[in-house]
Amino acid sequence: GENVEQHPSTLSVQEGDSAVIKCTYSDSASNYFPWYKQELGKGPQLIIDIRSNVGEKKDQRIAVTLNKTAKHFSLHITETQPEDSAVYFCAATPYNQGGKLIFGQGTELSVKP
Amino acid sequence: SAVISQKPSRDICQRGTSLTIQCQVDSQVTMMFWYRQQPGQSLTLIATANQGSEATYESGFVIDKFPISRPNLTFSTLTVSNMSPEDSSIYLCSTGLAGNEQFFGPGTRLTVL
């Protein structure tokens, strides 16, 4: 079955710097890759996603890139702000398995003012 | 998107008892999912609950321990049965939309003593 690996587990950056989180997946048939932000005491919030027919997607300060050949995808946050501090999860949806999500292990991002 | 609410938001239970968690969606959806998030960990899918059919459980989760109901297109319940301290986790429901996007509820924080 699908397996998603996420790195790093913790990331600390200065306010205004960029942050990059990387994920790899094992099932080449997976076709949908969302990213979630989870703040303390809350449920995961979908922040951006990408489908297998697209290489890059951007939404203001966040962007996601997908390399299908290498089976990895990355989250890029530019001009980080203290409110970006949270745990970020990547996930993959295996093809034709009812839409379930397989999650990475999570990255705790800390943005220092 | 979808707005999802869960009840209760948190609970402290004695071992050997059962707790039923409710999940309400603000629109009709075909797919609902239940996840477990153990302390400091990522999310693991427990089961998929589609209206009108039996829930589909992932490896390591069984119906006797986690019975699920899905009486209509906006509501589902998950019961954690015969609880032990190892069941202390956050339990999250989510709903899948047509484009694979999944939106999560705020979670139910369960502590078993």
gemmi code that builds the backbone of each chain (N, CA, C; Angstrom):
import gemmi

chains = {
    "A": [
        ("GLY", (0.808, -1.196, 0.000), (0.000, 0.000, 0.000), (0.846, 1.252, 0.000)),
        ("GLU", (0.193, 2.377, -0.074), (0.879, 3.671, -0.115), (1.578, 3.960, 1.210)),
        ("ASN", (2.762, 4.565, 1.103), (3.527, 5.005, 2.263), (4.061, 6.404, 1.975)),
        ("VAL", (3.883, 7.313, 2.921), (4.311, 8.704, 2.741), (5.338, 9.042, 3.817)),
        ("GLU", (6.488, 9.515, 3.380), (7.551, 9.929, 4.288), (7.689, 11.452, 4.223)),
        ("GLN", (7.833, 12.095, 5.378), (7.874, 13.555, 5.442), (9.104, 13.998, 6.227)),
        ("HIS", (9.770, 15.047, 5.711), (10.967, 15.589, 6.364), (11.010, 17.106, 6.180)),
        ("PRO", (11.563, 17.839, 7.137), (12.053, 17.365, 8.438), (10.903, 17.210, 9.438)),
        ("SER", (11.181, 16.654, 10.585), (10.154, 16.526, 11.612), (9.960, 17.844, 12.360)),
        ("THR", (11.019, 18.636, 12.470), (10.925, 19.974, 13.056), (11.708, 20.946, 12.183)),
        ("LEU", (11.226, 22.188, 12.129), (11.858, 23.211, 11.308), (11.685, 24.551, 12.008)),
        ("SER", (12.793, 25.234, 12.212), (12.751, 26.543, 12.857), (13.343, 27.576, 11.909)),
        ("VAL", (12.606, 28.645, 11.651), (13.080, 29.700, 10.742), (12.826, 31.049, 11.379)),
        ("GLN", (13.544, 32.041, 10.882), (13.321, 33.424, 11.306), (12.177, 34.025, 10.481)),
        ("GLU", (11.433, 34.875, 11.125), (10.351, 35.564, 10.427), (10.886, 36.222, 9.155)),
        ("GLY", (10.163, 36.015, 8.054), (10.575, 36.573, 6.776), (11.342, 35.604, 5.900)),
        ("ASP", (11.917, 34.565, 6.512), (12.625, 33.549, 5.728), (11.626, 32.608, 5.069)),
        ("SER", (12.148, 31.745, 4.200), (11.318, 30.719, 3.551), (11.438, 29.399, 4.296)),
        ("ALA", (10.412, 28.588, 4.165), (10.403, 27.245, 4.759), (10.017, 26.240, 3.688)),
        ("VAL", (10.704, 25.103, 3.683), (10.418, 24.049, 2.706), (10.250, 22.723, 3.440)),
        ("ILE", (9.168, 22.029, 3.160), (8.897, 20.714, 3.734), (8.735, 19.737, 2.580)),
        ("LYS", (9.375, 18.564, 2.717), (9.392, 17.621, 1.603), (8.727, 16.296, 1.978)),
        ("CYS", (8.065, 15.708, 1.007), (7.422, 14.405, 1.191), (7.718, 13.514, -0.002)),
        ("THR", (7.857, 12.233, 0.270), (7.962, 11.241, -0.790), (6.843, 10.222, -0.613)),
        ("TYR", (6.408, 9.648, -1.720), (5.359, 8.637, -1.667), (5.803, 7.420, -2.447)),
        ("SER", (5.154, 6.284, -2.181), (5.629, 5.028, -2.769), (4.773, 4.549, -3.926)),
        ("ASP", (3.482, 4.886, -3.932), (2.565, 4.362, -4.936), (2.476, 5.315, -6.133)),
        ("SER", (3.027, 4.924, -7.253), (3.039, 5.793, -8.428), (1.634, 6.088, -8.953)),
        ("ALA", (0.627, 5.313, -8.530), (-0.741, 5.550, -8.978), (-1.466, 6.605, -8.144)),
        ("SER", (-0.871, 7.056, -7.050), (-1.503, 8.112, -6.256), (-1.649, 9.359, -7.099)),
        ("ASN", (-2.783, 10.054, -6.931), (-3.071, 11.139, -7.872), (-3.496, 12.451, -7.245)),
        ("TYR", (-3.485, 12.515, -5.932), (-3.920, 13.760, -5.275), (-3.093, 13.939, -4.009)),
        ("PHE", (-2.549, 15.174, -3.823), (-1.586, 15.408, -2.755), (-1.929, 16.706, -2.020)),
        ("PRO", (-2.630, 16.612, -0.901), (-2.969, 17.816, -0.131), (-1.959, 18.090, 0.978)),
        ("TRP", (-1.971, 19.313, 1.420), (-1.193, 19.734, 2.585), (-2.148, 20.328, 3.621)),
        ("TYR", (-1.908, 19.946, 4.876), (-2.747, 20.419, 5.973), (-1.904, 21.142, 7.015)),
        ("LYS", (-2.502, 22.136, 7.625), (-1.905, 22.871, 8.740), (-2.744, 22.578, 9.976)),
        ("GLN", (-2.099, 22.152, 11.040), (-2.829, 21.856, 12.271), (-2.268, 22.703, 13.409)),
        ("GLU", (-3.083, 23.594, 13.895), (-2.728, 24.397, 15.051), (-3.136, 23.668, 16.325)),
        ("LEU", (-2.518, 24.043, 17.414), (-2.731, 23.347, 18.672), (-4.199, 23.348, 19.061)),
        ("GLY", (-4.731, 22.166, 19.331), (-6.110, 22.064, 19.778), (-7.143, 22.140, 18.680)),
        ("LYS", (-6.696, 22.113, 17.418), (-7.636, 22.218, 16.304), (-7.486, 21.042, 15.354)),
        ("GLY", (-8.478, 20.887, 14.483), (-8.382, 19.884, 13.440), (-7.516, 20.369, 12.294)),
        ("PRO", (-7.044, 19.460, 11.452), (-6.221, 19.859, 10.292), (-7.015, 20.729, 9.327)),
        ("GLN", (-6.338, 21.752, 8.801), (-6.946, 22.676, 7.849), (-6.264, 22.513, 6.499)),
        ("LEU", (-7.037, 22.254, 5.459), (-6.484, 22.128, 4.112), (-5.982, 23.493, 3.645)),
        ("ILE", (-4.680, 23.573, 3.291), (-4.126, 24.859, 2.881), (-3.795, 24.921, 1.392)),
        ("ILE", (-3.456, 23.807, 0.789), (-3.173, 23.767, -0.627), (-3.124, 22.313, -1.057)),
        ("ASP", (-3.387, 22.072, -2.323), (-3.315, 20.703, -2.824), (-2.834, 20.716, -4.265)),
        ("ILE", (-2.432, 19.552, -4.759), (-1.980, 19.449, -6.139), (-2.376, 18.089, -6.681)),
        ("ARG", (-2.718, 18.056, -7.936), (-3.093, 16.794, -8.575), (-1.957, 16.321, -9.471)),
        ("SER", (-2.027, 15.044, -9.831), (-0.892, 14.419, -10.503), (-0.640, 14.948, -11.908)),
        ("ASN", (-1.597, 15.675, -12.462), (-1.395, 16.208, -13.806), (-0.830, 17.633, -13.804)),
        ("VAL", (-0.422, 18.106, -12.621), (0.093, 19.464, -12.470), (1.447, 19.403, -11.782)),
        ("GLY", (2.380, 20.275, -12.185), (3.707, 20.250, -11.598), (3.902, 21.235, -10.455)),
        ("GLU", (3.109, 22.325, -10.486), (3.291, 23.350, -9.475), (1.983, 24.106, -9.292)),
        ("LYS", (1.745, 24.542, -8.055), (0.557, 25.344, -7.771), (0.925, 26.344, -6.693)),
        ("LYS", (0.408, 27.567, -6.856), (0.771, 28.625, -5.912), (-0.476, 29.338, -5.423)),
        ("ASP", (-0.462, 29.711, -4.150), (-1.556, 30.481, -3.568), (-0.938, 31.468, -2.591)),
        ("GLN", (-0.745, 32.675, -3.045), (-0.143, 33.763, -2.256), (1.238, 33.323, -1.757)),
        ("ARG", (1.443, 33.174, -0.467), (2.779, 32.863, 0.052), (3.110, 31.370, 0.060)),
        ("ILE", (2.168, 30.541, -0.280), (2.450, 29.106, -0.258), (2.406, 28.530, -1.667)),
        ("ALA", (3.232, 27.519, -1.883), (3.285, 26.851, -3.176), (3.586, 25.381, -2.946)),
        ("VAL", (3.150, 24.564, -3.855), (3.454, 23.144, -3.800), (4.001, 22.718, -5.154)),
        ("THR", (5.027, 21.880, -5.135), (5.591, 21.330, -6.361), (5.495, 19.814, -6.303)),
        ("LEU", (5.327, 19.212, -7.455), (5.197, 17.766, -7.558), (6.131, 17.241, -8.640)),
        ("ASN", (6.920, 16.231, -8.285), (7.777, 15.540, -9.250), (7.305, 14.102, -9.299)),
        ("LYS", (6.499, 13.780, -10.301), (5.924, 12.434, -10.395), (6.969, 11.366, -10.645)),
        ("THR", (7.997, 11.714, -11.417), (9.033, 10.731, -11.730), (9.756, 10.293, -10.464)),
        ("ALA", (10.100, 11.269, -9.644), (10.822, 10.977, -8.406), (9.875, 10.640, -7.259)),
        ("LYS", (8.585, 10.809, -7.466), (7.568, 10.559, -6.447), (7.827, 11.377, -5.191)),
        ("HIS", (8.014, 12.673, -5.404), (8.084, 13.537, -4.233), (7.401, 14.866, -4.506)),
        ("PHE", (6.935, 15.471, -3.433), (6.271, 16.768, -3.515), (6.668, 17.603, -2.303)),
        ("SER", (6.643, 18.908, -2.500), (7.163, 19.809, -1.472), (6.228, 20.990, -1.252)),
        ("LEU", (6.246, 21.474, -0.018), (5.509, 22.686, 0.357), (6.521, 23.805, 0.570)),
        ("HIS", (6.253, 24.943, -0.038), (7.127, 26.099, 0.094), (6.312, 27.242, 0.700)),
        ("ILE", (6.820, 27.801, 1.789), (6.192, 28.969, 2.398), (7.205, 30.107, 2.352)),
        ("THR", (6.846, 31.192, 1.706), (7.741, 32.350, 1.632), (7.293, 33.412, 2.630)),
        ("GLU", (8.232, 34.293, 2.955), (7.955, 35.416, 3.865), (7.204, 34.940, 5.110)),
        ("THR", (7.774, 33.973, 5.785), (7.086, 33.356, 6.913), (6.758, 34.380, 8.007)),
        ("GLN", (5.645, 34.095, 8.679), (5.162, 34.951, 9.764), (4.948, 34.088, 10.996)),
        ("PRO", (4.977, 34.680, 12.192), (4.779, 33.867, 13.410), (3.492, 33.038, 13.379)),
        ("GLU", (2.458, 33.542, 12.722), (1.196, 32.793, 12.668), (1.263, 31.575, 11.739)),
        ("ASP", (2.390, 31.422, 11.024), (2.598, 30.207, 10.244), (3.057, 29.043, 11.134)),
        ("SER", (3.425, 29.343, 12.368), (3.875, 28.292, 13.289), (2.736, 27.311, 13.547)),
        ("ALA", (2.999, 26.033, 13.278), (1.987, 24.976, 13.392), (2.649, 23.659, 12.992)),
        ("VAL", (1.855, 22.593, 13.018), (2.309, 21.316, 12.474), (1.704, 21.166, 11.076)),
        ("TYR", (2.538, 20.831, 10.119), (2.109, 20.662, 8.736), (2.184, 19.181, 8.357)),
        ("PHE", (1.134, 18.705, 7.709), (1.077, 17.321, 7.254), (0.898, 17.284, 5.740)),
        ("CYS", (1.667, 16.431, 5.083), (1.391, 16.115, 3.698), (0.583, 14.818, 3.659)),
        ("ALA", (-0.053, 14.563, 2.548), (-0.844, 13.344, 2.401), (-0.923, 12.968, 0.932)),
        ("ALA", (-1.274, 11.730, 0.698), (-1.468, 11.241, -0.667), (-2.737, 10.416, -0.719)),
        ("THR", (-3.414, 10.500, -1.848), (-4.628, 9.707, -2.070), (-4.313, 8.619, -3.081)),
        ("PRO", (-4.289, 7.366, -2.658), (-4.056, 6.290, -3.629), (-5.195, 6.226, -4.639)),
        ("TYR", (-4.856, 5.903, -5.862), (-5.863, 5.849, -6.923), (-6.883, 4.744, -6.659)),
        ("ASN", (-8.140, 5.096, -6.809), (-9.228, 4.117, -6.766), (-9.344, 3.386, -5.423)),
        ("GLN", (-9.093, 4.116, -4.342), (-9.246, 3.517, -3.016), (-10.204, 4.348, -2.171)),
        ("GLY", (-11.213, 4.880, -2.824), (-12.288, 5.525, -2.095), (-11.962, 6.886, -1.530)),
        ("GLY", (-10.860, 7.476, -1.960), (-10.544, 8.836, -1.529), (-9.846, 8.952, -0.196)),
        ("LYS", (-9.435, 7.842, 0.392), (-8.791, 7.933, 1.702), (-7.440, 8.612, 1.583)),
        ("LEU", (-6.990, 9.209, 2.686), (-5.711, 9.905, 2.735), (-4.694, 9.108, 3.543)),
        ("ILE", (-3.475, 9.027, 3.022), (-2.350, 8.468, 3.755), (-1.447, 9.650, 4.124)),
        ("PHE", (-1.225, 9.849, 5.415), (-0.516, 11.033, 5.890), (0.962, 10.777, 6.131)),
        ("GLY", (1.757, 11.838, 5.934), (3.129, 11.842, 6.399), (3.167, 12.043, 7.904)),
        ("GLN", (4.378, 12.040, 8.457), (4.535, 12.045, 9.907), (4.358, 13.427, 10.532)),
        ("GLY", (4.373, 14.464, 9.710), (4.182, 15.820, 10.209), (5.489, 16.569, 10.417)),
        ("THR", (5.425, 17.890, 10.239), (6.559, 18.784, 10.472), (6.105, 19.909, 11.389)),
        ("GLU", (6.789, 20.050, 12.503), (6.470, 21.157, 13.421), (7.299, 22.374, 13.011)),
        ("LEU", (6.621, 23.377, 12.469), (7.286, 24.601, 12.010), (7.183, 25.670, 13.091)),
        ("SER", (8.320, 26.245, 13.409), (8.368, 27.348, 14.365), (8.968, 28.564, 13.663)),
        ("VAL", (8.234, 29.662, 13.643), (8.712, 30.899, 13.033), (9.007, 31.888, 14.157)),
        ("LYS", (10.274, 32.235, 14.272), (10.706, 33.093, 15.372), (10.666, 34.563, 14.947)),
        ("PRO", (10.035, 35.416, 15.751), (9.930, 36.841, 15.384), (11.263, 37.550, 15.531)),
    ],
    "B": [
        ("SER", (-16.149, 24.029, 0.135), (-15.690, 23.410, 1.374), (-16.890, 22.921, 2.175)),
        ("ALA", (-16.622, 22.317, 3.322), (-17.666, 21.813, 4.203), (-17.339, 22.217, 5.633)),
        ("VAL", (-18.373, 22.490, 6.400), (-18.195, 22.815, 7.820), (-18.618, 21.602, 8.627)),
        ("ILE", (-17.730, 21.146, 9.484), (-17.950, 19.912, 10.228), (-17.866, 20.196, 11.722)),
        ("SER", (-18.812, 19.683, 12.466), (-18.776, 19.812, 13.921), (-18.728, 18.434, 14.557)),
        ("GLN", (-18.115, 18.338, 15.720), (-18.011, 17.087, 16.447), (-18.435, 17.292, 17.898)),
        ("LYS", (-19.045, 16.244, 18.442), (-19.416, 16.240, 19.847), (-19.045, 14.910, 20.460)),
        ("PRO", (-18.509, 14.847, 21.664), (-18.064, 15.994, 22.439), (-16.720, 16.508, 21.922)),
        ("SER", (-16.306, 17.669, 22.380), (-15.005, 18.184, 21.966), (-13.882, 17.496, 22.737)),
        ("ARG", (-14.190, 17.081, 23.958), (-13.232, 16.334, 24.754), (-13.981, 15.542, 25.819)),
        ("ASP", (-13.335, 14.490, 26.310), (-13.942, 13.710, 27.383), (-12.861, 12.936, 28.121)),
        ("ILE", (-13.132, 12.686, 29.363), (-12.270, 11.832, 30.189), (-13.123, 10.654, 30.617)),
        ("CYS", (-12.675, 9.447, 30.311), (-13.484, 8.250, 30.525), (-12.716, 7.224, 31.344)),
        ("GLN", (-13.464, 6.353, 31.977), (-12.867, 5.256, 32.725), (-12.658, 4.059, 31.807)),
        ("ARG", (-11.625, 3.297, 32.072), (-11.368, 2.107, 31.272), (-12.557, 1.142, 31.359)),
        ("GLY", (-12.807, 0.474, 30.265), (-13.905, -0.492, 30.207), (-15.221, 0.101, 29.739)),
        ("THR", (-15.299, 1.421, 29.691), (-16.536, 2.062, 29.236), (-16.457, 2.345, 27.735)),
        ("SER", (-17.534, 2.866, 27.170), (-17.591, 3.207, 25.748), (-17.990, 4.664, 25.586)),
        ("LEU", (-17.552, 5.250, 24.493), (-17.888, 6.638, 24.177), (-18.312, 6.722, 22.722)),
        ("THR", (-19.416, 7.409, 22.479), (-19.862, 7.630, 21.107), (-19.605, 9.080, 20.715)),
        ("ILE", (-18.918, 9.250, 19.584), (-18.559, 10.564, 19.062), (-19.454, 10.856, 17.870)),
        ("GLN", (-20.005, 12.065, 17.843), (-20.910, 12.454, 16.766), (-20.202, 13.406, 15.805)),
        ("CYS", (-20.522, 13.277, 14.535), (-19.971, 14.147, 13.495), (-21.103, 14.639, 12.612)),
        ("GLN", (-21.224, 15.958, 12.512), (-22.293, 16.582, 11.730), (-21.685, 17.460, 10.645)),
        ("VAL", (-22.174, 17.295, 9.404), (-21.692, 18.086, 8.269), (-22.790, 19.036, 7.825)),
        ("ASP", (-22.401, 20.220, 7.332), (-23.406, 21.232, 6.979), (-23.991, 21.021, 5.580)),
        ("SER", (-23.592, 19.963, 4.895), (-24.146, 19.661, 3.584), (-24.140, 18.151, 3.380)),
        ("GLN", (-24.868, 17.699, 2.393), (-24.930, 16.263, 2.136), (-23.651, 15.795, 1.441)),
        ("VAL", (-23.057, 14.755, 1.960), (-21.812, 14.229, 1.408), (-21.904, 12.714, 1.327)),
        ("THR", (-21.250, 12.167, 0.334), (-21.280, 10.715, 0.165), (-20.301, 10.033, 1.112)),
        ("MET", (-19.083, 10.547, 1.151), (-18.031, 9.877, 1.906), (-17.738, 10.612, 3.213)),
        ("MET", (-17.623, 9.843, 4.287), (-17.124, 10.365, 5.547), (-16.055, 9.413, 6.051)),
        ("PHE", (-15.065, 9.984, 6.712), (-13.936, 9.198, 7.175), (-13.727, 9.459, 8.672)),
        ("TRP", (-13.220, 8.448, 9.365), (-12.827, 8.609, 10.767), (-11.350, 8.300, 10.902)),
        ("TYR", (-10.616, 9.237, 11.577), (-9.186, 9.096, 11.773), (-8.877, 9.128, 13.268)),
        ("ARG", (-7.748, 8.535, 13.606), (-7.224, 8.618, 14.965), (-5.880, 9.317, 14.908)),
        ("GLN", (-5.647, 10.207, 15.871), (-4.362, 10.881, 15.986), (-3.865, 10.695, 17.413)),
        ("GLN", (-2.942, 9.780, 17.578), (-2.376, 9.537, 18.898), (-1.480, 10.709, 19.287)),
        ("PRO", (-1.242, 10.908, 20.583), (-0.505, 12.095, 21.064), (0.801, 12.318, 20.326)),
        ("GLY", (0.949, 13.489, 19.740), (2.170, 13.856, 19.048), (2.405, 13.122, 17.743)),
        ("GLN", (1.404, 12.425, 17.234), (1.579, 11.600, 16.041), (0.766, 12.134, 14.863)),
        ("SER", (0.888, 11.427, 13.751), (0.152, 11.772, 12.552), (-1.251, 11.157, 12.600)),
        ("LEU", (-1.982, 11.313, 11.537), (-3.345, 10.802, 11.461), (-3.346, 9.430, 10.799)),
        ("THR", (-4.137, 8.525, 11.346), (-4.299, 7.180, 10.799), (-5.773, 6.930, 10.547)),
        ("LEU", (-6.100, 6.479, 9.348), (-7.485, 6.224, 8.997), (-8.007, 4.997, 9.738)),
        ("ILE", (-9.154, 5.158, 10.395), (-9.811, 4.029, 11.055), (-10.738, 3.322, 10.063)),
        ("ALA", (-11.618, 4.113, 9.439), (-12.610, 3.509, 8.545), (-13.237, 4.575, 7.668)),
        ("THR", (-13.821, 4.094, 6.589), (-14.600, 4.919, 5.669), (-16.066, 4.582, 5.856)),
        ("ALA", (-16.894, 5.612, 6.002), (-18.321, 5.398, 6.259), (-19.134, 6.026, 5.142)),
        ("ASN", (-19.722, 5.207, 4.306), (-20.593, 5.688, 3.241), (-22.038, 5.374, 3.587)),
        ("GLN", (-22.918, 6.300, 3.328), (-24.323, 6.127, 3.666), (-24.922, 4.965, 2.897)),
        ("GLY", (-25.628, 4.103, 3.622), (-26.311, 2.987, 2.975), (-25.490, 1.728, 2.861)),
        ("SER", (-24.275, 1.736, 3.389), (-23.464, 0.530, 3.339), (-22.667, 0.388, 4.623)),
        ("GLU", (-22.129, -0.795, 4.832), (-21.299, -1.036, 6.015), (-20.006, -0.236, 5.907)),
        ("ALA", (-19.508, 0.198, 7.036), (-18.229, 0.909, 7.038), (-17.107, -0.037, 6.631)),
        ("THR", (-16.095, 0.526, 5.985), (-14.918, -0.241, 5.564), (-13.771, 0.098, 6.493)),
        ("TYR", (-13.238, -0.892, 7.195), (-12.209, -0.671, 8.203), (-10.816, -0.928, 7.629)),
        ("GLU", (-9.873, -0.150, 8.115), (-8.472, -0.308, 7.725), (-7.834, -1.415, 8.576)),
        ("SER", (-6.721, -1.895, 8.089), (-5.984, -2.932, 8.816), (-5.652, -2.452, 10.221)),
        ("GLY", (-5.943, -3.299, 11.191), (-5.665, -2.955, 12.580), (-6.853, -2.391, 13.336)),
        ("PHE", (-7.942, -2.148, 12.637), (-9.166, -1.617, 13.266), (-10.316, -2.558, 12.958)),
        ("VAL", (-11.134, -2.857, 13.981), (-12.232, -3.805, 13.809), (-13.540, -3.201, 14.269)),
        ("ILE", (-14.621, -3.715, 13.700), (-15.950, -3.174, 13.961), (-16.363, -3.331, 15.414)),
        ("ASP", (-15.952, -4.404, 16.063), (-16.351, -4.606, 17.454), (-15.773, -3.532, 18.368)),
        ("LYS", (-14.595, -3.036, 18.022), (-13.933, -2.026, 18.834), (-14.391, -0.608, 18.450)),
        ("PHE", (-14.625, -0.402, 17.166), (-14.973, 0.932, 16.652), (-16.233, 0.869, 15.769)),
        ("PRO", (-17.382, 0.532, 16.336), (-18.597, 0.515, 15.509), (-18.943, 1.911, 15.008)),
        ("ILE", (-19.399, 1.968, 13.771), (-19.700, 3.233, 13.105), (-21.123, 3.178, 12.570)),
        ("SER", (-21.814, 4.300, 12.710), (-23.125, 4.423, 12.065), (-23.086, 5.565, 11.065)),
        ("ARG", (-23.912, 5.439, 10.021), (-24.010, 6.484, 9.001), (-25.467, 6.518, 8.545)),
        ("PRO", (-26.339, 7.104, 9.379), (-27.776, 7.022, 9.099), (-28.251, 7.896, 7.950)),
        ("ASN", (-27.504, 8.964, 7.632), (-27.907, 9.836, 6.521), (-26.670, 10.512, 5.935)),
        ("LEU", (-26.895, 11.429, 4.998), (-25.788, 12.023, 4.253), (-25.101, 13.169, 4.979)),
        ("THR", (-25.553, 13.521, 6.192), (-24.929, 14.619, 6.928), (-24.418, 14.226, 8.307)),
        ("PHE", (-24.507, 12.962, 8.686), (-24.236, 12.594, 10.077), (-23.583, 11.215, 10.155)),
        ("SER", (-22.671, 11.078, 11.139), (-22.051, 9.784, 11.406), (-21.644, 9.735, 12.871)),
        ("THR", (-21.577, 8.526, 13.414), (-21.049, 8.353, 14.763), (-19.975, 7.287, 14.763)),
        ("LEU", (-19.012, 7.474, 15.655), (-17.970, 6.488, 15.922), (-18.028, 6.172, 17.413)),
        ("THR", (-18.098, 4.895, 17.748), (-18.053, 4.482, 19.144), (-16.698, 3.849, 19.433)),
        ("VAL", (-16.087, 4.258, 20.509), (-14.864, 3.612, 20.985), (-15.297, 2.717, 22.144)),
        ("SER", (-15.195, 1.415, 21.949), (-15.773, 0.456, 22.889), (-14.731, -0.106, 23.835)),
        ("ASN", (-15.205, -0.457, 25.036), (-14.351, -1.138, 26.011), (-12.969, -0.471, 26.070)),
        ("MET", (-12.981, 0.799, 26.414), (-11.777, 1.626, 26.294), (-10.674, 1.238, 27.270)),
        ("SER", (-9.457, 1.430, 26.814), (-8.257, 1.283, 27.639), (-7.425, 2.556, 27.480)),
        ("PRO", (-6.441, 2.774, 28.353), (-5.614, 4.000, 28.225), (-4.976, 4.156, 26.844)),
        ("GLU", (-4.718, 3.048, 26.142), (-4.119, 3.115, 24.805), (-5.060, 3.766, 23.782)),
        ("ASP", (-6.319, 3.887, 24.117), (-7.279, 4.536, 23.220), (-7.269, 6.051, 23.377)),
        ("SER", (-6.492, 6.566, 24.302), (-6.388, 8.020, 24.484), (-5.793, 8.635, 23.221)),
        ("SER", (-6.565, 9.443, 22.546), (-6.178, 10.005, 21.247), (-7.125, 11.150, 20.919)),
        ("ILE", (-6.831, 11.784, 19.787), (-7.799, 12.688, 19.170), (-8.485, 11.893, 18.059)),
        ("TYR", (-9.790, 11.934, 18.035), (-10.551, 11.259, 16.986), (-11.164, 12.344, 16.093)),
        ("LEU", (-10.912, 12.193, 14.805), (-11.312, 13.216, 13.838), (-12.203, 12.607, 12.766)),
        ("CYS", (-13.246, 13.314, 12.405), (-14.011, 12.914, 11.231), (-13.707, 13.881, 10.100)),
        ("SER", (-13.850, 13.407, 8.901), (-13.649, 14.260, 7.738), (-14.633, 13.847, 6.660)),
        ("THR", (-14.785, 14.743, 5.714), (-15.678, 14.436, 4.622), (-14.972, 14.650, 3.307)),
        ("GLY", (-15.203, 13.737, 2.372), (-14.608, 13.856, 1.058), (-15.579, 14.469, 0.082)),
        ("LEU", (-15.087, 15.422, -0.690), (-15.916, 16.037, -1.709), (-15.550, 15.461, -3.080)),
        ("ALA", (-16.231, 15.910, -4.079), (-16.098, 15.312, -5.406), (-14.676, 15.377, -5.936)),
        ("GLY", (-13.943, 16.421, -5.565), (-12.590, 16.573, -6.088), (-11.524, 15.988, -5.199)),
        ("ASN", (-11.853, 15.064, -4.333), (-10.932, 14.414, -3.395), (-10.596, 15.262, -2.180)),
        ("GLU", (-10.978, 16.550, -2.181), (-10.658, 17.358, -1.004), (-11.344, 16.792, 0.229)),
        ("GLN", (-10.609, 16.761, 1.324), (-11.187, 16.337, 2.591), (-11.059, 17.475, 3.599)),
        ("PHE", (-12.184, 17.713, 4.281), (-12.218, 18.742, 5.315), (-12.489, 18.068, 6.653)),
        ("PHE", (-11.765, 18.526, 7.659), (-11.797, 17.872, 8.951), (-12.614, 18.650, 9.969)),
        ("GLY", (-13.201, 17.882, 10.889), (-13.805, 18.493, 12.050), (-12.739, 18.895, 13.048)),
        ("PRO", (-13.160, 19.522, 14.165), (-12.200, 20.007, 15.155), (-11.594, 18.909, 16.015)),
        ("GLY", (-12.169, 17.715, 15.964), (-11.622, 16.605, 16.738), (-12.281, 16.435, 18.102)),
        ("THR", (-12.196, 15.213, 18.602), (-12.643, 14.863, 19.956), (-11.431, 14.343, 20.706)),
        ("ARG", (-11.085, 15.037, 21.784), (-9.898, 14.675, 22.565), (-10.321, 13.755, 23.696)),
        ("LEU", (-9.896, 12.508, 23.588), (-10.311, 11.466, 24.526), (-9.148, 11.075, 25.415)),
        ("THR", (-9.408, 11.097, 26.725), (-8.454, 10.593, 27.708), (-9.112, 9.444, 28.449)),
        ("VAL", (-8.430, 8.308, 28.501), (-8.954, 7.131, 29.195), (-8.075, 6.860, 30.414)),
        ("LEU", (-8.715, 6.824, 31.568), (-7.960, 6.621, 32.815), (-7.970, 5.170, 33.253)),
    ],
}
model = gemmi.Model(1)
for chain_id, residues in chains.items():
    chain = gemmi.Chain(chain_id)
    for i, (resn, *xyz) in enumerate(residues, 1):
        res = gemmi.Residue()
        res.name, res.seqid = resn, gemmi.SeqId(i, " ")
        for name, pos in zip(("N", "CA", "C"), xyz):
            atom = gemmi.Atom()
            atom.name, atom.element = name, gemmi.Element(name[0])
            atom.pos, atom.b_iso = gemmi.Position(*pos), 0.0
            res.add_atom(atom)
        chain.add_residue(res)
    model.add_chain(chain)
structure = gemmi.Structure()
structure.add_model(model)
structure.setup_entities()
